[in-house]
Amino acid sequence: MTLRAGFLLMLAIAAAPVFAAPAQGGGCIPVRVGYVDQHRPPYWLGDGDQVADPPGAAVDLIRDAVLGAGFGCTPTWVRLPAARLKVALAAGDIDLAPLGEQSFYPAGIALPRDKAGNIDLKRALHNQVLVLVRAGDQLPASTDPMQYFKGKTLGISMGNSYAARLREAGLTVDDGARDLSRNIEKLRLGRVDGVVVTAVSAGHLKQVLNKYQGSIAQLRQPLLNIRLWLAFNDTFYRAHPRQAEALWTWLDTHHGRLGYVMQRYIKN
């Protein structure tokens, strides 16, 4: 190899993407990541146990976090019904899964902790729950959704972790539909009075609303601010604490990355 060729090879290696997947084996710590088997764009794409291509913005984020934390190889993806995820994580059938805020957390699940031993709120993914309504209802821009929807019915996708929190707040929730599209159809037919949707990016919600040509509108004020953690099976965490802590710290450091990776899924 000539000196020039060797120099160019060194430059190519130095310029490799930060999140390029290392070869399996060697220093690889296999990670089985569970996520919902329902089509919830742009976060999770596709239905059933097969991983879609592309898989969704949240899947991309988790892959980046696993690689950035030093596990040494890309995760193995396991798609499960939403109601099964927490059970599978606690049982050790999977090693890592997204977990929303709960009134209590079962044994067998490890979450990031602060110095006082409390769940670390900083090392969570933060999101807003917004409400979609019929534009024809002409609700004022100042509408407080938490107050307005008491005595009315909100549609929410099946298996959402914050459904219990909405019920605890005194709201009536219809969580029989699998996805946002089916819930919006219920809204258009008058079977629910509003539909809840999470949104990291204004561009994502704009894309959703454009499909309905002005018949569906978004209330300006959020219904809830929520947190989501990437939780480990506790036995897996104790076997690999350095990498698990590094993953939670990576998410804190790169807290804006979900909005960035979502650009792949947003069509203007």
VENVEN-V584319 format. One record per backbone hydrogen bond with DSSP energy under -1.0 kcal/mol. NH is the residue of the N-H (numbers start at 1). CO is the residue of the C=O. Records with the same first field share a line. If there is no record, write none. Layout:
NH: CO ; CO
This chain:
6: 2
7: 3
8: 4
9: 5
10: 6
11: 7
12: 8
13: 9
14: 10
15: 11
16: 13
20: 17
28: 25
29: 71
33: 76
34: 96
35: 78
37: 80
40: 44
43: 40
44: 40
45: 55
48: 37
57: 42
58: 43
59: 43
60: 56
61: 57
62: 58
63: 59
64: 60
65: 61
66: 62
67: 63
68: 64
69: 65
70: 67
71: 66
76: 31
78: 33
80: 35
84: 81
88: 84
89: 85
90: 86
91: 87
93: 88
94: 88
95: 32
96: 32
97: 231
99: 229
101: 227
110: 232
114: 118
117: 114
120: 112
125: 228
127: 226
129: 224
130: 197
132: 195
133: 217
135: 215
137: 134
138: 135
143: 140
148: 144
149: 145
150: 147
152: 149
154: 172
155: 194
156: 174
158: 177
160: 157
163: 160
166: 162
167: 163
168: 164
169: 165
170: 167
171: 166
174: 154
183: 179
184: 180
185: 181
186: 182
187: 183
188: 184
189: 185
190: 187
191: 186
193: 153
194: 153
195: 132
196: 155
197: 130
199: 128
205: 201
206: 202
207: 203
208: 204
209: 205
210: 206
212: 209
213: 210
215: 212
217: 133
219: 131
223: 129
224: 129
226: 127
228: 125
229: 99
231: 97
232: 110
233: 95
234: 108
237: 233
238: 234
239: 235
240: 236
244: 240
245: 241
246: 242
247: 243
248: 244
249: 245
250: 246
251: 247
252: 248
253: 249
254: 250
257: 254
260: 256
261: 257
262: 258
263: 260
264: 261
265: 262
